[in-house]
């Protein structure tokens, strides 16, 4: 087999992230809030908006999200050049990791943090450093101890979702 289009090792060994997959013994129906999936289907309000755009929805969206960036910029008084839009946090985290880090760099993330942190790190080619939590919460002390000259990013989650307080 030719080495012309050989997949890089860091890409080939990525463990697939399966959003929304949960299993509990003796439970048939599980609603997984951590995946930001609607437990009750599509809202009637969303269906109404989608109906309004029925004749345009088949077109590719603006890849720069200019209308959205303009609205966010205006609403929050932010420089639109500092706004990143993407198809969910997975895409944004992976893009940031790829842009700002690579082989020889390190990215820190929490022991019980978002499952995409190690995947985004691996896709960038950087070395992931899993920082030990204390009582299932981020430890800033442990994060500061883990900092080296190779550090490019640290992914510190703000604990606001229900599963982070269990």
N, C-alpha and C positions, 0 to 999 in steps of 0.2 A: 504494500500500500504506500502511496506517495505521501511525503511529509509536506507537500505544497500547502495544503489547507489543514494543518494540524491544530486541533483545539488546544488552547493553553491549559496547563494542569489545573490552575486555580479556577477555571471555568468548568472544566470537566468533572470536578469533584464536588461541585456545589450540591448541597442537599436541597431538594425541592421544598419550597414553602407552600403548604396547603392551607389557604385561608378558609376559615369557617368549618374546618373539620374537627369534630369533637365526638368522643364516644364515652358514654357512661353506662355501666351495667344497669340493666332493668329500666332503661329510659329509651323510649322510641323517638320522642321529639325533643330536640335540644335547641335552644336559642342562644347563639354565641355572640354576645354583645361586643366582645373584643375585636371582632372582624368588621365592625361598622356596617353590618348587613341588616337590612330592615326585617324585623321579626314578623311584620304584618303585611308584607307585600308592598306594591307601589302605591303611594299616596294618591288620592283622587285629585289633589291639587297639581301634582306632578303630571298625571295623565292629561289634565286639562292644558297645561303648558306645552306638553309634547304634541298635543293635537294642533295647537296654534302654529307649530313649526313643522308640521307634517310634510309640507312641500319643500322644505329646505334641509331636513335632518339627515338626508342621505349624502350630503356634501361633506368633504373633509372640513374639520374645524380649523380655525386660524391656529397654526402651530405655535405662534407667539402669545396667544391668549390676550391680544391687545385690548379688547373691550373689557374683559375681566380685570386686567391689570390697571386699566384706567379707572374703573369703578373702585377697586381696592385702594388705589393711590389717592383718589379724591376723598373717599370715606374716612381713611385713617391718616391722611396727610403724610403719605410715604412717597419716596422717590420710586417711580415705577421701574427703574432699572435695578432696584433691589428686591423685586418681587419675582419669585420663581413659581410657576404653575406646572402642574403635572397630573398624571392619572393616578392620584393617590400617593400616600407617603412612601410606598415601596419604590416607586419610580424616582421620586425626588431624592430620597436617601441614597439610592444607588448612583444617581447622577452626581450628587455632591461628592460621594466617596471616590468615584472615578475621576472627577475633575481635580480634586485636591490631594489625592494620595495615590500610591502605587507601590510596586515592589521596593522593599527596604524601609518603608514607612510603617507606622503603627497607628491603630485606631483603638481607642478604649471604649468599652461599653459595659453596661451593668450585667451582673450575673443572671438576673431574672428579667432583663429588659426585653424589648420588642424582638421577636424572632427574626426580623429582617436585618437587624444590626450586624450579626455575624455574616449573613449572606451578602449584604452590600459590601462589607469589608473584604470578603473573599473575592467577589467580582472585581474589586478594584486592584487586587493583587497585593494589598497591604497585609500586614500581620495583625490579627485581632487579639486584643488583650481583654479577657473577661475579668472585670473587677468585682471582687467579693462584696456582696451586699450585707447589711446588718438588719436582721429581722425583716427580710424581704424588701428592704428599702435601700435606695442609693446611699452609699457611704462616700461623702466628699473627702473624708480623710483617706480612704482607700484609693479613691481616684487620684488624689494628689500624690500619694506614694508611688503610683504606677507611671507617673509622667517621666519620660525619657527624652533625649534629644531627637529621637526618631518620631515622636508624636506629631501627627498631622491633624487628627480630629479626635474629639471625644463625643460620644453619643450619650447624652445624659437625659433620661426621660423625666418629664414632669409628671408626677404621679397624680393623675386626675381621673383615670378610668376605674370603673368598679372593681375589676379583678386585681388592680394594683394595691387595694386596701384590704384584701382578704388575709 
